[in-house]
Amino acid sequence: MSDAEQRVIDGTAWEQFCDALKEAGKIIQSEKAPKDAFNQAEGYRYLTRLLRGGLESFLEYRDPMFPQLRCGAHETIKLGADNPDNRYESATINPKYDYRITGTRGSVDYLGISSIINKYAVDGTMEVTGHIDHRQMTLGPDGELEIVISREEKPGNWLPMAAGSNSITVRQTFQDRINEKRAELKIERIGASDDRPEPLSAEKLERGLQGAVKFMQGSAQMFENWAESFLPTLNELPPADQAYCQAIGGDPNIFYFHSAWKLEEDEVFIIEAPDIPECQTWNFQLDNWWMESLDYRHHTIHVNKHTAHYEADGSVRVVVSHTDPGVPNWIETAGHRIGTMCWRWIGAERHPTLNYRVAKLSELA
């Protein structure tokens, strides 16, 4: 009998998992985190969401011999200033094998696929080792798509991976979710047609539980630390550290602005973009303290190139307010008084800075 089998039989593996869950709860009590019941409740819900995503990723969809693209960040699993305009998918891979992605391009505004070294459960990093987006893809007459993923270069659409690559990330960015059609994709290991997965083992269960809780802990701690780092620029929106954004999984086509915000009931936060560059798209979103996008199912918490109202001179003004200020580009706080925020220039060759200020609601014109 192996050690893992013994730990599963006597319950030790499960007890260690539960103990780690309890320990992770301390992150929500971090010194600079909001301590009111509302933000604390969102924090603990955030841990359950991360755990749900971690269990799917590390226990249910962890076999690189039989990868599946899964949507791991969506309306009820959020992390790292998840983009409301995005559909995120990922799959586990092993660089010993070659893979193939097939499907249809759809009409989504942006489609990008990366091979990465995902260490969110270890040190919070996510290094991109290869990237291809729709601008480099050759398609069939009806939008058919085939991409080979391998260490060695292949003809046609090729996504390189490195010796440490362990995951594929797919980003689809919409400007108009109602009318754009998402890409429909699937991934397979080349040569896997006659193989079958091995049954669950004690070792797989233990590794899956450990990976899920480490992902939850590592992600929650990393983004809690990042939120705290924004406090010196509270109610400002400067460019973020782009190298750090890329190190934790940012898209190489995106230039990011990140910070924290805090508003009293009678205050508004005004962002002005006097210079809009030529770009694939741009957007702004409001997040909670835990760097989860606010509830975009029921509130208008973001704006993008397609949905924005533009001034006569081509500039844009965005207004964050607790109540409707009666002006265009209102971003709802959805019951929050403090949080984080993000602006993105996507596919732009230059990255103009933004103007911002806090004002009284009564002063807004």
Secondary structure, 3 states (H helix, E strand, C coil): CCHHHHHHHCCHHHHHHHHHHHHHHHHHHCCCCCCCHHHHHHHHHHHHHHHHHHHHHHHHCCCCCCCCCECCCECCECCCCCCCCEEEEEEECCCCCCEEEEEECCCCCEEEEEEEEEECCCCCEEEEEEEEEHHHCCCCCCCEEEEEEECCCCCCCEEECCCCCCEEEEEEECCCCCCCCCCEEEEEECCCCCCCCCCCCHHHHHHHHHHHHHHHHHHHHHHHHHHHHCHHHCCCCCECCHHHHHHECCCCCEEEEEEEEECCCCEEEEEEECCCCCCCEEEEEEECCCCCECCCCCCCCEEECCCCCCCCCCCEEEEEECCCCCCCCEEECCCCCEEEEEEEEECCCCCCCCEEEEEEHHHCC
